[in-house]
Amino acid sequence: MRVVVIGIANQQTSLPVDRFPVEYVAQRYLTGAIRHTVGGVAFNVARSLCALGHVVALASPLGEDYPAAMIDAEAYRYNLSTHLCRRELARTPRSVVLYDTTGRRQVNTDLTDATSFVFQPEDLEPDLFRAKLVVLANLDMVRPLLEPLRQRGRRVAVDLHDIQGPNNPYDQEFLSATYVNMSNEMIPGDEIAVLRALRAKSRAKVLSMTLGADGALVFCRGMDAPVHVRAPRVRAINTVAAGDTYWAVFLHHVVKEKRSPVDAAGLACEAASRMVATEPVYGSSGVDDLREILGVPKPVPSATTPAEIGWSSFSPEW
């Protein structure tokens, strides 16, 4: 399945801490524990979809600097195309993630001048309108794409990262997407009541809400009430990218495998639970580790090379 994922990719430095708040000490020795890798919502989703076997193009605003080179190198390991990335920023976005022994994390993000970057449809043609699925990962930079995608009848997935309730005007225009996901992190009160209110306003086939360790809620057209899908209980090590893992696995099973949204959410919760219970996997050996976390069966040996199945064939004839 050909997918375009649009949003932020950034250089990411992960740093373990003993607890929050962080106590001051003059020096800490963390042999093998400080990891420089690639993150960002769009990259996390795109990387997981690649590991699940899809042909994926990433569209992110980047600079011409070493973090951009790091993103290109990590994308190459996953056969993830960066041909839609725009390299116009003064500095590529970057982040520092602190995480403690209970799974809590603090993400410190420097989006640089990407905060004012906006993708236009012509930046991404013809790929944008030929993909089977378009994932809009960071909403401010993709607003001009929403209406053209709707008019073309494209299948669109959106994650409402900053949803705070049923009347949040920031997010309402994106409720027309095919699949809409959100977290309960910033939602005060009753999550089910919020989903019911959004269901009344949304044209989406599926509304999904992640609940952290409690799993997810799924609310489809025709349902009388949201269904609670529980997540396996695990000892969390690092919760960074757990929601992105859930969303990628959910979309894979709903769109490609044609599973019911409830079944897809169950498989996605299982994958996200494996992710948070595993040491950070985005190091030099992360490809096979990530596939195992996502539940990808071990491949049957094949004569097909990555170049033959990648975006080299993503041409105007596609």
N, C-alpha and C positions, 0 to 999 in steps of 0.2 A: 504494500500500500504506500502510495506517495503522499508525503505530508510536508507542509510548510509550517514552521514554528517561528513566531515573530515576537521579539522582546529582548530582554537584557541577557547578555553573557558577560561575565567579569572574571578577572583574576581573583582567586580566593585563598586566603591564608587561614588555616584552622589551628587554633591554639587551645589545648586543654587547660582548665583551671581546677583547683581543688573544690572551690565552692563560690557561690555568689552571696554577698558582695565579695569582690576579689581583695584579699589582704595584700598590703604592700610588703614586698621583700625586695632587696636590692638586686638579687639575681636568682634565676631559676634555671636548672639544667633539665632539659626535656629531650633527651637523646631519642631520635626517631619519631618524635611526637608532633613536631611542627611540620605541617604539610602545606605545600604550595600547589594549588591545583586550579581548576576552573569551576565556577559556579554561575549563579544567576538563574532565575526562574526559567527563562526560555532554554538555556543550555541544559539545565537539569532534565526538563521534559524531553527535549530533542535527543539527548544522549540515551535516555531510557527507551524511547521509541526506536532508536537505532538498534539498541541491544535486543529489543524484541523482534527485530527482523525487518523493520520498515525502511523505506528509502526516504530519507529526511533531508530537507534543506533548512538551514537556520538563517534567519534574517535579524541581525543585530547591528546597532551602531557601535563602531569600534574606532580606535585611533590607528596611527602607524607607529607602534611602540612595542616593547617586549611583552606586555600583557596580551596584546593582540596576537603576537606570534605564538604565545603559549596557548591561546584559544584555538588557533589554527592547528597546532600540533596535537592537541587533545581531540579536536574534531576528526583529524586524520585517523587517529587510532580507532575510532568508532565508525569510520566510513561515513561521517556526517559532513555534508557539503556546506561550505561557507560562502558560496558564490553569490548569495543574495545579501551578504553583509555590506554595510556602507562604512567606509573608512574615512570619515570626515571629522571625527572628534579630536579635540586637542589632546585628550588623554582617554584611554580605554577605562571603563568602570572597574572598580576593585573593591574588595571587602575583606574584613578580618572577622572571623567567627570564633568567639569564646564558647566553650562548652564544658559543663561540669560532670561529675560522676553520676548524677541522677538523670541526665539526659536534657537538662535545661540548656538553652543556648542564647547567646546575645550576638546578633548579626550587626556589625558596624559597616555600613555601606557608603561608599563614595561613588555616586553616579556620574560625577564630573559634569560635562555639558550635555550628557545624554538626557538630562531632565527636560531639555527644550527640543529634543530631536523628535521628528514626526515622519513616519513612513507614508508615502503617497502610493496609490495603486500602480502608477507607472514605474515606480522604483522596483516593483516585484513581478511585473508582467514578463512573459506569459505564465510563469510558474504558479503564481498566486491562484489563478482561475482554472488551473488544470489539476491541482492537487485534490485527492479524495477527501482530505481533511485539512483544515487550516486551524492552527492553535494560536490564539491571541493571548500572549502571556503577560504583557505589561500594557495597561489600557491606554494611558495618555498618548503613547506614541503610535497607536494603531486605530484611533477613532476614525480617520478618513477612510479606512478600509471596510468598515462594518457595512455601510449601505451598499457599496458596489458588490460585496460578497453576497449580501441578501438578495439583491436584484438578479444575480447570476445563479441563485439557488444553491450556493456552495454550503457544504456541511462545516459549521464553525463551532469551535470549543473555546470557552472563556472561563478564566478563573478570576472571581471577584475578590481580590486579595484584601481590599479595604472595606468590605461590606460591614456595616455597623447596625443594620436593622432594615425593616421593610421599606422605609421611606428615604433611604439614602439616595439623593438625586445623582450623585457621582456615578453610580453604577447602573441606573435604570435603563439607559439606552442599550446596554449589553444583554439585557434580558431577552432580546430577540435571537440570541445565538441558539444553535441546535442543542448544545450540551453546556450547562452552566454549573460550575463548581464554586464553592466558597468554604471558608473556615469559620468555626464558631468562636475563634479567639477574641474577636472584638465585638461580639454580639451580646448585648446585655439581655438577660431574661430568658424567655422560653424559645429555644431554637425551633421547635415544631411550629409555634405560632408565626415566627419569622418566615419559615418555609411556606406555610399556608398563604401568607400575605403575598409573597413573591410569586407563588404559583398562580395566583389570581391575575397578576400583572404580566406574566411571562408567556411567550410563545414557544419556549424551549420544550424539547421532547423530554429532557431529563434535568431535574435540579438535584444536585448532590451537595451535601455539607459534611465536611470532615470534623470529627469530634476529638481529635487527638487519640489518646489511649482507649477511648470509648468507642472507636470505630467511625461509622458514618451514617448519615441519614440519606435516603434516596426517595425522591418524589417524582413520579412519572405522570404524564397525562393519563387520565382515566383512573388513577388511584384515589381512594377516599382519604388516605392519610399517608404520611411518610413512613417508610419501612426503616427500622433501626438494624443496621448490619454491624455486628460486634467484631472487634479486632482481637487476635490472640494476645494473651498477656505475656509480656516479655520484660526483661530488664533493659531499660533504655540506656544506651551509651551516648549516642549523638543523634539528635532529632533533625538536624539540618537536612533539607531536601526530602523529608518524609512526605509532605503534602504533594510535592512535585512527582515523587515516585507513585503515589496513589493515583494521581490524575493520569499519568502516562499509561499505567497498567489498566485503569478503568477504560480509557479510550480505546486501547488495543483490543480489549475483550468485547466491548460493545460494537465498535465499528468493524473491525476485521474478523473477529471470531463469532459475531452475531449472537453473543450471549445476552441474556436479560440484564438490565441495569443492576438488579439486586445481586445476581450471581457475579457480575463484573466487579461490583463494589466489594463483595466478599473476597475475591481474589486480590483486589487492589489493597485491601486492608491487610491481608496476609503478607503481601510484598512489602508494604510500608513498615509492618512490624519487624520483618526480617532486617530491613534497612536500619531501623533505629537501634536494633540489638547487635549490630555488627560494627567492628572498628571501621573508621572511614575507609572507603574502598577506592577512592579516586586517585590512587597512586599508580606506579608504573605497572602493577599487575591488576589494575582495576577492571579491565574488560570482562574477563571470565568471572570475576567475583560479582560484578553487577548482574551479569546474566543469571547467575545462580540465585541471587537475591530476588530477581524479578520472576523467577520460576521458568526460565527458558530451558527447554530440553537440550541435552547435549547434542550438537549437530552431527548429522551423518556425513562422513567424508565425501567431498564433492570436488569435481575438477573445476568448478566455477570459481573465479577469482573475485576479490572485492571490487576491482575496477569494472568487471563485467556486470555487476548488479548495482553499481552506485549511480551517481548523478551524471556520469559521463553520457548516459542515455537520456538525460532529462533535456530534451531538445524540443524545438517548435513542433516537431511531428508527433510528440507524445500526446 
